[in-house]
Amino acid sequence: MSLGTTAGVGLVGLTGHVVEVQAQLAYSVPGFALVGLPDTALSEARDRVRAAVLSSAIAWPNRKITVNLSPASLPKGGSAFDVSIAVAVLAGAGEVPADGLDRVVHLGELGLDGRLQPVRGVLPAVAAAVAAGFRDVVVPTADVEEASLVPGARVRGATTLAEVVALHGGTPPRVPDVDPVRRPRGTTAARDLGDLVDLMGQEVPRVALEVAAAGGHHLLLTGPPGAGKTMLAQRLPGILPDLTEPEAVEVTAVHSLAGTFDPAAGLVTRPPYEDPHHTATPASVVGGGSGTPRPGAASRAHRGVLLLDEAPEFQSKVLETLRQPLEQGELVIHRAAGAARFPARFQLVMTANPCPCGMGSGKGLDCACTPMARRRYFGRLSGPLLDRVDVQVEVQPVGRVDFAAAAGEPSGAVAARVAAARAAARARYAGTPWTVNAEAPGSWLRERLRPRRGVLADVDRALDEGRLSLRGADRVLRIAWTVADLAGREAPTAGDVAFAMALRTGRHA
């Protein structure tokens, strides 16, 4: 009886767990058993590994093979264990020297021809391996660039299984000279979503967009068709500052797991942008799916912007599932085998017409909808969801005067003010878990304003009259701090609070 041991990494959400891969070869009736809670894709590794070994001109051990993935209680899925299983089997058969293999992590899928195929989630997997003390990692050639982004990892790439055997001191009959499998190009490159200079008029919505960008606030834009709601929303990523290095690593890990990361471009340094269609399912927006949960649009928009254009047209299930990440900044997807956590601290931007025909703004003289139809249409955005949206602005139609006026500020000028405001907030929150005003708890902000209690008179009055909930009052405080940061003030004034109330309630007289 022989035993071969190496290591792989199992991902549950973005959390990686080093898995010990043991292969026992016994003199018994030939067979191949894979144990340790594998999913369907991983169970099929038996056939892929055997075919890859034979295609590499290496003798397949004609014995009873049992492969155990430890810890056995951890659910494991995907094809990234193929190479580690093959190496453990060949080590048990004596084709690969066993010394030191237990400290090497192998990642990669095997093709039937013996070539190594790239896999998803290499970045978080390698990061988990290094954090657990496993610095030596073998990955497919196509994944070397991504794996090398992890500090402290000693990455070696291989094109074929025979090359992996040779890397560990084995002597395969031949090492074929073949082209490596190329990975599909990712989609994380920054999209050109236009410049604010293209937008005519809309002074109040422009200010609201700047405030939302500076404080990381969620935003709702309502108005008739053609007023510029979508144009405004699409230009929000262009005025956001670059991601910090920790944020860039976190965002890149999400896109690596989602399969949308392009290693040739390096770490994702610009805030991501996601705009799912209104026919999207809950699983496509918040993540999930059968088997191992995958990140959805909400997680892919982490540290960036999630746009729901024509939000009332989305399924109510989709809208209501966003309530948890809006509050907590993460999504927890539960399955029978366990729970997967994905970061989801995005800026939600919703656009909506005031009614089904879209002409119900202002006096609504051209609106053909019944009062019941108007209430039912906008009522698809529930009160608890709207209460979590900080800034709510009505976008008025653009008139002839706006076309004749000079062009507004470009995105670059607005982005400079946003960056300065965010720097001020980051300095204020130094030593805390928060970086922008939208993340700060209301209790902390209220304590900072306690010596200047008079500036909150409008908020107290709105609470007494029932026009604001306690959550809404905290969000007014956060907006007021953002307005003060944009103005270069150390703390909000009564005017800042009044303006924040106007942005919160949509009343901009």
Secondary structure, 3 states (H helix, E strand, C coil): CEEEEEEEEEEECCEEEEEEEEEEEECCCCEEEEECCECHHHHCHHHHHHHHHHHCCCCCCCCEEEEEEECCCCCECCCCCHHHHHHHHHHHCCCCCCCCHHHEEECCEECCCCEEECCCCHHHHHHHHHHCCCCEEEEEHHHHHHHCCCCCCEEEEECEHHHHHHHCCCCCCCCCCCCCCCCCCCCCCCCCCCCHHHCCCCHHHHHHHHHHHHHCCCEEEECCCCCCHHHHHHCCHHHCCCCCHHHHHHHHHHHHHHCCCCHHHCCCCCCCEECCCCCCCHHHHHCECCCCCECCHHHHCCCCEEEECCHHHCCHHHHHHCHHHHHHCEEEEEECCEEEEEECCCEEEEEECCCCCCCCCCCCCCCCCCHHHHHHHHCCCCHHHHCCCCEEEECCCCCHHHHHCCCCCCHHHHHHHHHHHHHHHHHHCCCCCCCCHHHCCHHHHHHHHHHHHHHHHHHHHHHHHCCCCHHHHHHHHHHHHHHHHHHCCCCCCHHHHHHHHHHHHCCCC
